[in-house]
Amino acid sequence: MNATAQWRGSDLARQIVVLSAVSFMLIAAVIGAGAFGNTAVQDQQGGALNTDGSYLAPAGPAFSIWSIIYLGLIVYSIWQALPGQRTNPRQRALGWLIALTMTLNGLWLVAARFGTLVLTVVVIVLLLAALGWTFRIAVATREPRGGVVDSVLIDGVTGLHLGWVTLATVANTASWLTTIVPAEWESAADAIGIAVLIVVALIGLAIAWRSSWRVTPAIALAWGLSWLAVERFTGEPQSGPIGATAIVVAAVVLLPPAIVSVLRLIRPSVD
């Protein structure tokens, strides 16, 4: 892309907003982790956000993916602030949107700390929608020879963020519903969980299809599903059927884009 386009006043504003958004997100993340002696995210909302909060919550190690996502967003924010990126058309198309996703990311942590469980659901649904739109624009504006840095920091990081938040939205919503539905519904937990995971499979395949089979959303989604399976097999509440279904769904969402990605490496002409 032509990075020597005419400078606009909004370009500098965009760079500053992105840096401000990542700063807000990181401050919220540090507080959410309980670094200052406050209650950590998983222990807030009466423990509803913990790994045993619902039948669709992944095991604790799944959340380590946030470290990769946050690192990617930090590096992106620094990179986009360089003078050479100021007038880059792709930054103009995506900078504001990525800033929005980071702001919503931080707001979710604020909602978990100071708001209600249903508010966290509202915020994460908004985050998912923003990420979906951002990734769509990323795919539409991607050029074959845009460069490795551009590909990793925009397409890769946004794709991981989208894939993980897709599963996180399911887990967050399930945690909220678990607190409000009648206790008798637990007898149908396996059937409901399997049905939801089938929907997740369809969503994962839809994301892959609409993004020309980009693999990063599928990697993050399959990662979360795998740890969901681990938690259902070894943690509480246990559910072998949900765990087995999660493994199958992880394979279903990951294999098609992974195969296409390999074919693109072997045969660059593959669309």
Backbone as JSON, one array per atom type, in Angstrom:
{
  "sequence": "MNATAQWRGSDLARQIVVLSAVSFMLIAAVIGAGAFGNTAVQDQQGGALNTDGSYLAPAGPAFSIWSIIYLGLIVYSIWQALPGQRTNPRQRALGWLIALTMTLNGLWLVAARFGTLVLTVVVIVLLLAALGWTFRIAVATREPRGGVVDSVLIDGVTGLHLGWVTLATVANTASWLTTIVPAEWESAADAIGIAVLIVVALIGLAIAWRSSWRVTPAIALAWGLSWLAVERFTGEPQSGPIGATAIVVAAVVLLPPAIVSVLRLIRPSVD",
  "N": [[0.83, -1.19, 0.0], [0.36, 2.31, -0.55], [2.25, 4.31, 1.37], [2.79, 6.95, 1.4], [0.81, 8.81, 1.18], [-1.2, 11.83, 1.23], [-0.88, 13.78, 4.15], [-3.12, 13.87, 6.92], [-4.95, 15.66, 9.44], [-6.33, 13.96, 11.1], [-4.82, 11.69, 11.13], [-2.65, 11.75, 12.98], [-4.18, 12.02, 15.27], [-5.48, 9.56, 15.28], [-3.33, 7.79, 15.73], [-2.6, 8.58, 18.32], [-4.94, 7.97, 19.73], [-5.0, 5.18, 19.48], [-2.71, 4.47, 20.97], [-3.55, 5.43, 23.44], [-5.75, 3.8, 23.89], [-4.6, 1.22, 24.1], [-3.12, 1.61, 26.38], [-5.11, 2.04, 28.32], [-6.38, -0.46, 28.21], [-4.33, -2.16, 29.14], [-3.88, -1.2, 31.73], [-6.36, -1.81, 32.86], [-6.21, -4.58, 32.59], [-4.1, -5.26, 34.3], [-5.15, -4.5, 36.77], [-7.36, -6.19, 36.74], [-6.1, -8.63, 36.98], [-5.54, -8.75, 39.6], [-3.27, -7.54, 40.61], [-2.84, -5.48, 42.38], [-3.67, -6.28, 44.83], [-6.37, -6.47, 44.77], [-9.48, -8.22, 44.06], [-9.11, -10.9, 41.82], [-10.08, -11.38, 38.36], [-11.33, -13.92, 37.89], [-12.4, -14.5, 40.33], [-14.32, -12.68, 40.79], [-17.74, -11.41, 40.63], [-19.04, -13.27, 42.25], [-17.64, -15.61, 41.75], [-18.59, -16.57, 39.38], [-17.28, -16.28, 36.99], [-15.25, -18.04, 37.01], [-13.41, -21.11, 36.3], [-15.12, -23.16, 36.95], [-17.57, -22.11, 36.61], [-19.52, -22.66, 34.74], [-20.8, -25.15, 32.4], [-19.51, -24.66, 30.07], [-17.13, -23.4, 30.39], [-13.67, -22.86, 29.88], [-10.58, -24.51, 30.91], [-8.17, -23.15, 33.26], [-5.48, -22.69, 32.08], [-6.14, -21.99, 29.46], [-6.54, -19.28, 29.32], [-4.09, -18.15, 29.1], [-3.58, -17.37, 26.55], [-4.2, -14.76, 26.35], [-1.87, -13.39, 26.97], [-0.34, -13.54, 24.64], [-2.04, -12.21, 22.86], [-2.24, -9.66, 24.05], [0.47, -8.89, 23.98], [0.85, -8.79, 21.21], [-0.94, -6.69, 20.57], [0.24, -4.58, 21.93], [2.72, -4.33, 20.59], [1.73, -3.8, 18.03], [0.49, -1.31, 18.51], [2.66, 0.34, 19.08], [4.08, 0.12, 16.69], [2.24, 1.16, 14.78], [2.33, 3.78, 15.47], [4.6, 4.84, 14.43], [6.24, 7.24, 12.31], [6.27, 6.46, 9.6], [3.97, 4.97, 9.3], [1.89, 6.67, 9.51], [0.34, 7.77, 7.4], [-0.49, 5.53, 6.15], [-2.76, 3.77, 4.2], [-4.01, 1.42, 5.1], [-3.73, 1.51, 7.84], [-5.3, 3.73, 8.3], [-7.76, 2.67, 7.7], [-8.08, 0.73, 9.64], [-7.03, 1.44, 12.15], [-8.65, 3.01, 13.95], [-10.68, 1.17, 14.46], [-9.31, -0.99, 15.65], [-8.46, 0.31, 17.93], [-10.96, 0.66, 19.12], [-11.63, -2.01, 19.72], [-9.7, -2.61, 21.65], [-10.39, -0.81, 23.63], [-12.96, -1.71, 24.34], [-12.2, -4.19, 25.28], [-10.81, -3.49, 27.61], [-12.95, -2.28, 28.94], [-14.58, -4.43, 29.45], [-13.23, -5.69, 31.55], [-13.47, -3.7, 33.45], [-16.24, -3.75, 33.76], [-16.53, -6.32, 34.83], [-15.31, -5.96, 37.26], [-16.6, -3.78, 38.53], [-19.23, -3.77, 37.71], [-22.15, -5.63, 36.74], [-22.9, -9.14, 36.19], [-24.45, -9.55, 33.91], [-23.87, -7.22, 32.57], [-21.24, -7.66, 31.81], [-21.67, -9.54, 29.85], [-23.02, -8.04, 27.91], [-21.0, -6.22, 27.18], [-18.97, -7.94, 26.2], [-20.24, -9.07, 24.02], [-20.5, -6.82, 22.4], [-17.78, -6.37, 22.01], [-17.11, -8.68, 20.57], [-18.6, -8.24, 18.22], [-17.35, -5.91, 17.29], [-14.76, -6.89, 16.84], [-15.31, -8.78, 14.85], [-16.11, -7.12, 12.74], [-13.78, -5.6, 12.43], [-11.91, -7.57, 11.69], [-13.01, -8.33, 9.29], [-12.61, -6.03, 7.73], [-9.86, -6.03, 7.8], [-9.24, -8.31, 6.28], [-10.32, -7.51, 3.84], [-8.69, -5.37, 3.14], [-6.19, -6.37, 2.96], [-3.12, -6.86, 1.27], [-1.4, -8.99, -1.03], [1.39, -8.71, -0.95], [1.92, -7.29, 1.35], [3.65, -7.43, 3.46], [5.45, -9.04, 6.17], [5.38, -8.05, 8.83], [3.12, -6.39, 8.8], [1.19, -8.33, 8.22], [1.34, -10.06, 10.46], [0.92, -8.37, 12.74], [-1.49, -7.09, 12.25], [-3.43, -8.78, 10.78], [-2.86, -11.3, 11.98], [-2.87, -10.86, 14.85], [-5.39, -9.65, 15.25], [-6.99, -11.7, 14.29], [-6.47, -13.79, 16.15], [-7.47, -12.55, 18.44], [-10.17, -12.29, 17.76], [-10.94, -15.02, 17.42], [-10.52, -16.09, 20.01], [-12.19, -14.46, 21.61], [-14.62, -15.16, 20.58], [-15.11, -17.72, 21.68], [-14.9, -16.98, 24.35], [-17.09, -15.33, 24.63], [-19.18, -17.16, 24.5], [-18.62, -18.68, 26.81], [-18.81, -16.69, 28.8], [-21.49, -15.87, 28.53], [-22.74, -18.29, 29.11], [-21.99, -18.58, 31.78], [-23.41, -16.48, 32.96], [-26.08, -17.24, 32.36], [-26.2, -19.59, 33.81], [-26.46, -18.68, 36.38], [-29.04, -17.76, 36.52], [-30.98, -19.48, 35.5], [-33.39, -22.1, 36.28], [-32.45, -24.55, 38.74], [-33.14, -27.11, 38.05], [-32.64, -27.34, 35.38], [-30.13, -28.31, 35.03], [-30.09, -30.98, 34.53], [-30.38, -31.18, 31.85], [-28.03, -30.27, 30.9], [-25.94, -31.46, 29.4], [-27.09, -31.91, 26.84], [-27.81, -29.29, 26.11], [-25.3, -28.06, 26.18], [-23.92, -29.46, 24.16], [-25.46, -28.72, 21.94], [-24.96, -25.96, 21.86], [-22.22, -25.99, 21.32], [-22.21, -27.06, 18.77], [-23.3, -24.94, 17.38], [-21.21, -23.15, 17.8], [-19.27, -24.39, 16.24], [-20.36, -23.96, 13.69], [-20.25, -21.17, 13.62], [-17.48, -20.78, 13.79], [-16.64, -21.97, 11.36], [-17.97, -20.28, 9.62], [-16.66, -17.85, 10.08], [-14.13, -18.54, 9.13], [-14.71, -19.09, 6.43], [-15.74, -16.6, 5.52], [-13.49, -15.09, 5.75], [-11.78, -15.86, 3.8], [-10.61, -18.25, 4.54], [-8.7, -17.75, 6.54], [-6.38, -18.62, 9.09], [-5.81, -17.9, 11.74], [-8.03, -17.06, 13.49], [-9.27, -19.55, 13.84], [-7.28, -21.02, 15.11], [-7.12, -19.83, 17.66], [-9.75, -20.26, 18.54], [-9.93, -23.06, 18.49], [-7.98, -23.61, 20.37], [-9.17, -22.64, 22.75], [-11.43, -24.32, 22.83], [-10.23, -26.79, 23.16], [-9.17, -26.61, 25.75], [-11.54, -26.27, 27.08], [-12.56, -28.81, 26.79], [-10.69, -30.22, 28.33], [-11.26, -29.21, 30.88], [-13.87, -30.12, 31.25], [-13.49, -32.85, 31.32], [-11.74, -33.23, 33.46], [-12.22, -31.37, 35.45], [-14.62, -29.44, 37.36], [-17.95, -28.36, 36.63], [-18.19, -31.8, 35.7], [-18.38, -33.32, 32.46], [-18.51, -35.69, 30.23], [-19.71, -36.0, 27.61], [-19.91, -33.3, 26.69], [-17.22, -32.58, 26.79], [-16.09, -34.36, 24.89], [-17.45, -33.53, 22.59], [-16.46, -30.94, 22.37], [-13.82, -31.43, 21.63], [-14.16, -32.56, 19.09], [-15.38, -30.41, 17.76], [-13.32, -28.54, 17.9], [-11.48, -29.68, 16.14], [-13.0, -29.59, 13.8], [-13.29, -26.83, 13.29], [-10.67, -26.05, 13.0], [-9.22, -27.65, 11.12], [-10.07, -27.22, 8.28], [-9.29, -24.39, 7.58], [-6.58, -24.66, 8.25], [-5.63, -26.59, 6.48], [-6.04, -25.25, 4.04], [-4.27, -23.13, 4.43], [-1.81, -24.47, 4.45], [-1.82, -25.46, 1.83], [-1.67, -23.05, 0.48], [0.91, -22.29, 1.08], [2.35, -24.27, -0.19], [1.35, -24.18, -2.78], [1.13, -21.25, -4.01], [-0.8, -20.16, -5.66], [-3.25, -21.06, -4.89], [-6.53, -20.2, -4.05]],
  "CA": [[0.0, 0.0, 0.0], [1.1, 3.56, -0.61], [2.34, 4.91, 2.7], [3.19, 8.34, 1.24], [-0.38, 9.59, 0.88], [-1.22, 13.15, 1.85], [-1.1, 13.75, 5.6], [-4.36, 14.46, 7.44], [-4.91, 15.91, 10.87], [-6.88, 12.81, 11.81], [-3.84, 10.6, 11.21], [-1.97, 11.83, 14.28], [-5.2, 11.74, 16.29], [-5.69, 8.1, 15.28], [-2.18, 7.17, 16.39], [-2.68, 8.88, 19.75], [-6.07, 7.22, 20.27], [-4.59, 3.78, 19.58], [-1.81, 4.38, 22.12], [-4.36, 5.63, 24.65], [-6.6, 2.61, 24.07], [-3.81, 0.09, 24.6], [-2.74, 1.93, 27.76], [-6.29, 1.78, 29.13], [-6.58, -1.91, 28.26], [-3.3, -2.77, 29.97], [-4.16, -0.83, 33.13], [-7.51, -2.63, 33.27], [-5.77, -5.97, 32.69], [-3.28, -5.39, 35.51], [-6.09, -4.47, 37.9], [-8.17, -7.4, 36.66], [-5.31, -9.77, 37.41], [-5.37, -8.69, 41.05], [-1.89, -7.16, 40.91], [-2.79, -4.49, 43.46], [-4.32, -6.83, 46.01], [-7.81, -6.54, 44.58], [-9.97, -9.53, 43.65], [-8.83, -11.23, 40.43], [-11.28, -11.51, 37.54], [-12.0, -15.21, 38.04], [-13.06, -14.57, 41.63], [-15.35, -11.65, 40.86], [-19.1, -11.84, 40.29], [-19.37, -14.46, 43.01], [-16.98, -16.79, 41.19], [-19.28, -17.04, 38.17], [-16.36, -16.23, 35.86], [-14.18, -19.02, 37.22], [-13.47, -22.27, 35.4], [-16.25, -24.02, 37.31], [-18.77, -21.28, 36.58], [-20.54, -23.23, 33.85], [-20.36, -26.32, 31.65], [-18.81, -24.23, 28.86], [-15.95, -22.62, 30.77], [-12.42, -23.59, 29.65], [-9.64, -24.62, 32.03], [-7.37, -21.96, 33.5], [-4.4, -22.43, 31.13], [-6.64, -21.42, 28.2], [-6.49, -17.83, 29.37], [-2.73, -17.68, 28.82], [-3.56, -16.8, 25.21], [-4.26, -13.3, 26.49], [-0.51, -12.86, 26.96], [0.05, -13.38, 23.23], [-2.88, -11.17, 22.26], [-1.82, -8.37, 24.6], [1.79, -8.56, 23.43], [0.64, -8.38, 19.83], [-1.58, -5.38, 20.53], [1.24, -3.6, 22.36], [3.67, -4.13, 19.48], [0.99, -3.11, 16.97], [0.26, 0.09, 18.89], [3.94, 1.06, 18.91], [4.4, 0.14, 15.26], [1.36, 2.06, 14.04], [2.65, 5.16, 15.86], [5.79, 5.3, 13.71], [5.91, 8.22, 11.25], [6.04, 5.8, 8.32], [2.63, 4.37, 9.28], [0.88, 7.7, 9.77], [-0.57, 7.95, 6.27], [-0.75, 4.23, 5.54], [-4.21, 3.59, 4.02], [-4.53, 0.31, 5.9], [-3.85, 2.03, 9.21], [-6.47, 4.61, 8.31], [-8.97, 1.84, 7.67], [-8.17, -0.21, 10.77], [-6.54, 1.96, 13.43], [-9.75, 3.38, 14.84], [-11.4, -0.05, 14.84], [-8.49, -1.74, 16.61], [-8.56, 1.07, 19.18], [-12.26, 0.35, 19.71], [-11.6, -3.35, 20.31], [-8.89, -2.56, 22.87], [-11.18, -0.09, 24.63], [-14.0, -2.64, 24.81], [-11.5, -5.2, 26.06], [-10.61, -2.91, 28.94], [-14.25, -2.02, 29.57], [-15.09, -5.7, 30.0], [-12.59, -5.88, 32.85], [-14.11, -2.73, 34.35], [-17.58, -4.27, 34.05], [-16.39, -7.48, 35.72], [-14.87, -5.49, 38.58], [-17.5, -2.82, 39.16], [-20.59, -3.89, 37.21], [-22.9, -6.87, 36.98], [-22.56, -10.22, 35.27], [-25.13, -9.32, 32.63], [-23.15, -6.14, 31.89], [-20.07, -8.25, 31.15], [-22.16, -10.19, 28.63], [-23.28, -6.98, 26.93], [-19.72, -5.67, 26.71], [-18.22, -8.91, 25.4], [-20.94, -9.19, 22.73], [-20.06, -5.65, 21.62], [-16.39, -6.62, 21.62], [-17.13, -9.69, 19.51], [-19.09, -7.58, 17.01], [-16.29, -5.0, 16.83], [-13.68, -7.71, 16.3], [-15.76, -9.35, 13.6], [-16.06, -6.06, 11.73], [-12.37, -5.26, 12.23], [-11.25, -8.63, 10.92], [-13.54, -8.27, 7.93], [-11.9, -4.94, 7.05], [-8.47, -6.47, 7.65], [-9.19, -9.22, 5.14], [-10.63, -6.76, 2.62], [-7.62, -4.42, 2.82], [-4.9, -7.07, 2.92], [-2.5, -7.04, -0.03], [-0.54, -10.18, -1.01], [2.77, -8.36, -0.63], [1.86, -6.24, 2.35], [4.76, -7.55, 4.4], [5.26, -9.94, 7.3], [4.99, -7.29, 10.02], [1.73, -6.0, 8.59], [0.36, -9.53, 8.3], [1.32, -10.6, 11.82], [0.4, -7.44, 13.73], [-2.88, -6.74, 11.96], [-4.25, -9.97, 10.51], [-2.63, -12.35, 12.97], [-3.32, -10.5, 16.2], [-6.84, -9.46, 15.22], [-7.6, -13.02, 14.14], [-6.41, -14.47, 17.44], [-8.38, -11.85, 19.34], [-11.53, -12.66, 17.36], [-11.2, -16.42, 17.71], [-10.62, -16.31, 21.44], [-13.37, -13.79, 22.15], [-15.79, -15.95, 20.16], [-15.36, -18.72, 22.72], [-15.09, -16.28, 25.62], [-18.48, -14.85, 24.66], [-20.0, -18.33, 24.84], [-18.38, -19.01, 28.21], [-19.35, -15.6, 29.61], [-22.95, -15.96, 28.48], [-23.14, -19.5, 29.85], [-21.83, -18.3, 33.21], [-24.54, -15.64, 33.37], [-27.32, -18.03, 32.32], [-26.14, -20.57, 34.89], [-26.88, -18.04, 37.63], [-30.43, -17.31, 36.5], [-31.94, -20.52, 35.1], [-33.72, -23.01, 37.38], [-31.48, -25.61, 39.01], [-33.58, -28.34, 37.39], [-32.14, -27.37, 34.02], [-28.83, -28.97, 34.97], [-30.27, -32.33, 33.98], [-30.28, -31.07, 30.39], [-26.8, -29.53, 30.61], [-25.19, -32.1, 28.32], [-27.75, -31.66, 25.56], [-27.69, -27.86, 25.8], [-23.9, -27.78, 25.89], [-23.59, -30.0, 22.83], [-26.13, -27.87, 20.94], [-24.22, -24.7, 21.78], [-20.93, -26.24, 20.66], [-22.49, -27.21, 17.34], [-23.43, -23.56, 16.88], [-19.85, -22.61, 17.79], [-18.62, -24.95, 15.04], [-20.88, -23.25, 12.52], [-19.71, -19.81, 13.66], [-16.06, -20.87, 13.45], [-16.53, -22.22, 9.92], [-18.42, -19.07, 8.93], [-15.56, -16.88, 10.17], [-13.08, -18.99, 8.22], [-15.18, -18.93, 5.06], [-15.85, -15.18, 5.2], [-12.15, -14.48, 5.76], [-10.96, -16.6, 2.82], [-9.97, -19.36, 5.24], [-7.59, -17.35, 7.41], [-6.26, -19.67, 10.1], [-5.59, -17.46, 13.12], [-9.21, -17.18, 14.36], [-9.5, -20.97, 14.13], [-6.28, -21.46, 16.09], [-7.54, -19.37, 18.99], [-11.01, -20.92, 18.9], [-9.61, -24.46, 18.79], [-7.25, -23.59, 21.64], [-10.15, -22.52, 23.83], [-12.26, -25.52, 22.86], [-9.43, -27.89, 23.71], [-9.11, -26.45, 27.2], [-12.89, -26.53, 27.56], [-12.65, -30.27, 26.9], [-9.88, -30.63, 29.49], [-11.98, -28.86, 32.11], [-15.04, -30.98, 31.41], [-13.04, -34.2, 31.65], [-10.95, -33.31, 34.7], [-12.64, -30.37, 36.43], [-16.03, -29.4, 37.73], [-18.72, -29.61, 36.58], [-17.71, -32.75, 34.7], [-19.32, -33.76, 31.42], [-17.82, -36.37, 29.14], [-20.27, -35.67, 26.29], [-19.52, -31.95, 26.29], [-15.79, -32.61, 26.53], [-15.84, -35.04, 23.61], [-17.95, -32.66, 21.53], [-15.53, -29.81, 22.24], [-12.66, -31.9, 20.86], [-14.59, -32.7, 17.69], [-15.6, -29.06, 17.22], [-12.0, -27.93, 17.73], [-10.93, -30.22, 14.89], [-13.83, -29.13, 12.68], [-13.04, -25.42, 12.98], [-9.25, -25.8, 12.72], [-8.65, -28.37, 9.99], [-10.22, -26.62, 6.95], [-8.37, -23.28, 7.31], [-5.19, -25.11, 8.35], [-5.31, -27.25, 5.21], [-5.93, -24.2, 3.02], [-3.03, -22.39, 4.67], [-0.69, -25.31, 3.98], [-1.87, -25.47, 0.36], [-1.19, -21.75, 0.0], [2.37, -22.28, 1.18], [2.88, -25.18, -1.21], [0.91, -23.68, -4.08], [0.68, -19.88, -3.75], [-1.93, -19.78, -6.51], [-4.51, -21.54, -4.3], [-7.34, -19.09, -3.55]],
  "C": [[0.87, 1.25, 0.0], [1.08, 4.24, 0.74], [2.75, 6.36, 2.62], [2.01, 9.22, 0.85], [-0.35, 10.9, 1.64], [-1.61, 13.05, 3.32], [-2.41, 14.44, 5.95], [-4.21, 14.69, 8.93], [-5.41, 14.73, 11.68], [-5.88, 11.67, 11.95], [-3.12, 10.59, 12.55], [-2.95, 11.53, 15.41], [-5.44, 10.24, 16.41], [-4.56, 7.4, 16.01], [-2.23, 7.37, 17.91], [-3.8, 8.08, 20.41], [-5.71, 5.75, 20.43], [-3.68, 3.58, 20.78], [-2.58, 4.54, 23.43], [-5.2, 4.4, 24.94], [-5.8, 1.44, 24.62], [-3.36, 0.35, 26.04], [-3.9, 1.64, 28.71], [-6.51, 0.28, 29.3], [-5.58, -2.58, 29.2], [-3.49, -2.44, 31.45], [-5.31, -1.67, 33.67], [-7.1, -4.08, 33.46], [-4.96, -6.21, 33.96], [-4.17, -5.4, 36.75], [-6.92, -5.74, 37.93], [-7.43, -8.64, 37.12], [-5.08, -9.79, 38.91], [-3.98, -8.27, 41.49], [-1.78, -6.19, 42.08], [-3.53, -4.96, 44.71], [-5.82, -6.9, 45.9], [-8.19, -7.95, 44.11], [-9.69, -9.76, 42.17], [-10.14, -11.51, 39.69], [-12.04, -12.81, 37.82], [-12.74, -15.35, 39.36], [-14.14, -13.51, 41.8], [-16.71, -12.21, 40.44], [-19.46, -13.15, 40.98], [-18.74, -15.74, 42.49], [-17.61, -17.3, 39.92], [-18.36, -17.08, 36.96], [-15.21, -17.21, 36.0], [-14.38, -20.22, 36.3], [-14.59, -23.23, 35.73], [-17.56, -23.26, 37.29], [-19.87, -21.8, 35.69], [-19.96, -24.46, 33.16], [-19.57, -25.94, 30.4], [-17.61, -23.34, 29.16], [-14.69, -23.44, 30.52], [-11.55, -23.63, 30.9], [-8.75, -23.38, 32.1], [-6.27, -21.68, 32.49], [-4.86, -21.83, 29.8], [-6.45, -19.92, 28.16], [-5.09, -17.27, 29.16], [-2.61, -17.1, 27.42], [-3.65, -15.28, 25.25], [-2.88, -12.68, 26.45], [-0.04, -12.61, 25.53], [-0.74, -12.25, 22.58], [-2.45, -9.79, 22.76], [-0.46, -7.95, 24.05], [1.66, -8.09, 21.99], [0.03, -7.0, 19.72], [-0.62, -4.28, 20.97], [2.2, -3.28, 21.21], [2.98, -3.41, 18.33], [0.84, -1.63, 17.28], [1.52, 0.93, 18.73], [4.27, 1.21, 17.43], [3.54, 1.13, 14.49], [1.63, 3.52, 14.35], [3.89, 5.7, 15.15], [5.39, 6.26, 12.59], [5.59, 7.56, 9.91], [4.66, 5.17, 8.18], [1.52, 5.41, 9.34], [-0.12, 7.83, 8.64], [-0.86, 6.64, 5.54], [-2.25, 4.0, 5.42], [-4.79, 2.46, 4.87], [-4.67, 0.72, 7.36], [-5.05, 2.95, 9.32], [-7.76, 3.8, 8.37], [-9.18, 1.06, 8.96], [-7.8, 0.37, 12.12], [-7.64, 2.29, 14.42], [-10.5, 2.14, 15.34], [-10.61, -0.87, 15.86], [-8.49, -1.02, 17.96], [-9.88, 0.78, 19.89], [-12.24, -1.02, 20.37], [-10.79, -3.37, 21.6], [-9.64, -1.85, 23.99], [-12.27, -0.99, 25.21], [-13.39, -3.76, 25.64], [-11.29, -4.72, 27.49], [-11.92, -2.69, 29.68], [-14.87, -3.31, 30.11], [-14.51, -5.95, 31.38], [-13.16, -4.92, 33.88], [-15.49, -3.23, 34.75], [-17.52, -5.45, 35.01], [-16.07, -7.04, 37.14], [-15.94, -4.67, 39.27], [-18.96, -2.97, 38.74], [-21.25, -5.19, 37.59], [-22.5, -7.91, 35.94], [-23.21, -10.01, 33.91], [-24.45, -8.19, 31.86], [-21.9, -6.68, 31.2], [-20.48, -8.95, 29.85], [-22.4, -9.15, 27.54], [-21.97, -6.47, 26.33], [-18.99, -6.66, 25.82], [-18.91, -9.18, 24.06], [-20.57, -8.02, 21.83], [-18.63, -5.83, 21.14], [-16.32, -7.62, 20.48], [-17.57, -9.07, 18.18], [-18.01, -6.67, 16.42], [-15.13, -5.78, 16.22], [-14.06, -8.34, 14.97], [-15.67, -8.34, 12.46], [-14.61, -5.7, 11.4], [-11.66, -6.3, 11.39], [-11.75, -8.65, 9.48], [-12.81, -7.19, 7.13], [-10.44, -5.33, 6.83], [-8.31, -7.39, 6.45], [-9.39, -8.46, 3.84], [-9.48, -5.85, 2.19], [-6.25, -5.08, 2.71], [-4.4, -7.2, 1.49], [-1.51, -8.2, 0.03], [0.9, -9.88, -0.6], [2.82, -7.23, 0.39], [2.96, -6.31, 3.38], [4.41, -8.43, 5.59], [4.77, -9.2, 8.54], [3.53, -6.9, 9.94], [0.81, -7.2, 8.78], [0.23, -10.03, 9.73], [0.59, -9.67, 12.77], [-1.04, -7.01, 13.48], [-3.73, -7.99, 11.8], [-4.11, -11.03, 11.6], [-3.19, -12.04, 14.33], [-4.83, -10.33, 16.24], [-7.56, -10.8, 15.08], [-7.59, -13.81, 15.43], [-7.4, -13.87, 18.42], [-9.83, -12.26, 19.04], [-11.85, -14.1, 17.73], [-11.38, -16.69, 19.19], [-11.88, -15.68, 22.02], [-14.65, -14.49, 21.71], [-16.13, -16.99, 21.23], [-15.62, -18.06, 24.07], [-16.51, -15.74, 25.75], [-19.43, -15.98, 25.04], [-19.86, -18.65, 26.32], [-18.97, -17.97, 29.15], [-20.87, -15.66, 29.68], [-23.45, -17.17, 29.25], [-23.03, -19.29, 31.35], [-22.99, -17.47, 33.74], [-25.83, -16.46, 33.42], [-27.36, -19.05, 33.44], [-26.65, -19.98, 36.2], [-28.36, -17.7, 37.67], [-31.43, -18.4, 36.13], [-32.24, -21.42, 36.29], [-32.69, -24.13, 37.52], [-31.84, -26.91, 38.29], [-33.03, -28.46, 35.96], [-30.8, -28.1, 33.91], [-28.93, -30.37, 34.4], [-30.16, -32.34, 32.46], [-28.98, -30.4, 29.96], [-26.02, -30.14, 29.45], [-25.78, -31.77, 26.95], [-27.61, -30.2, 25.15], [-26.25, -27.52, 25.42], [-23.48, -28.26, 24.52], [-24.21, -29.15, 21.74], [-25.38, -26.55, 20.76], [-22.9, -24.89, 21.04], [-21.1, -26.48, 19.16], [-22.63, -25.84, 16.69], [-22.05, -22.9, 16.8], [-19.09, -23.12, 16.56], [-19.07, -24.22, 13.79], [-20.33, -21.83, 12.46], [-18.23, -19.82, 13.26], [-15.84, -21.09, 11.96], [-16.96, -21.0, 9.12], [-17.33, -18.0, 8.94], [-14.46, -17.26, 9.18], [-13.47, -18.76, 6.76], [-15.2, -17.47, 4.64], [-14.49, -14.49, 5.15], [-11.21, -15.18, 4.79], [-10.08, -17.63, 3.5], [-8.67, -18.95, 5.95], [-7.57, -18.28, 8.63], [-6.21, -19.15, 11.53], [-6.85, -17.47, 13.99], [-9.48, -18.63, 14.77], [-8.52, -21.5, 15.16], [-6.72, -21.09, 17.49], [-8.81, -20.07, 19.46], [-10.75, -22.38, 19.27], [-8.83, -24.58, 20.1], [-8.23, -23.55, 22.82], [-11.02, -23.75, 23.96], [-11.51, -26.71, 23.46], [-9.35, -27.82, 25.23], [-10.49, -26.58, 27.84], [-13.07, -28.04, 27.76], [-11.88, -30.77, 28.12], [-10.64, -30.38, 30.78], [-13.19, -29.75, 32.33], [-14.65, -32.42, 31.76], [-12.42, -34.28, 33.04], [-11.41, -32.35, 35.8], [-14.09, -30.51, 36.8], [-16.7, -28.19, 37.07], [-18.23, -30.51, 35.44], [-18.81, -33.09, 33.7], [-18.52, -34.37, 30.28], [-18.38, -36.03, 27.77], [-19.87, -34.28, 25.8], [-18.02, -31.9, 25.97], [-15.46, -33.24, 25.19], [-16.29, -34.17, 22.44], [-17.01, -31.49, 21.3], [-14.3, -30.2, 21.43], [-13.0, -32.0, 19.38], [-14.75, -31.33, 17.05], [-14.27, -28.35, 17.0], [-11.36, -28.39, 16.42], [-11.68, -29.69, 13.68], [-13.49, -27.7, 12.3], [-11.59, -25.18, 12.56], [-8.77, -26.43, 11.42], [-8.86, -27.69, 8.63], [-9.3, -25.41, 6.7], [-6.9, -23.68, 7.4], [-4.75, -25.77, 7.04], [-5.14, -26.23, 4.09], [-4.64, -23.42, 3.18], [-1.81, -23.17, 4.19], [-0.65, -25.33, 2.46], [-1.38, -24.15, -0.21], [0.33, -21.65, 0.07], [3.0, -23.13, 0.09], [2.59, -24.66, -2.61], [0.33, -22.29, -3.88], [-0.52, -19.45, -4.58], [-3.27, -20.22, -5.95], [-5.26, -20.37, -3.7], [-8.07, -19.51, -2.28]]
}
